[in-house]
Amino acid sequence: MFWYQQPPRNGLKLIVSSSTWSHNSYENGYSEAKFEVNRKNTDHTLMTIKNLTPKDEATYFCAASDH
């Protein structure tokens, strides 16, 4: 599962990738302290954005990959 952020008038930025077999992998500038991802199984993942500020204004997307 991949989570992306798209700030207004900007391109997509990868926040984090997660899988059922490894720990979440955060991109530079993003952390679990701000973007908490919980993946309980292969069908359900939830990302919580903590301590929202105006800088967090964006559209957020998730994408899944089936291997």
C-alpha angles and dihedrals in degrees: 000000000000126000121204136188123209112189117202112289093001138100129259119288121198110234104178143340122213138183138181091246103047143033122275112276114215124200121233111286094026128089143178088246088069104023110038115190122195118187111183096173141342092282102047131052128160128194117197120195110211129208096007119214131177088264088067092065105126145108112267124209136187125203130189131208123206114207 
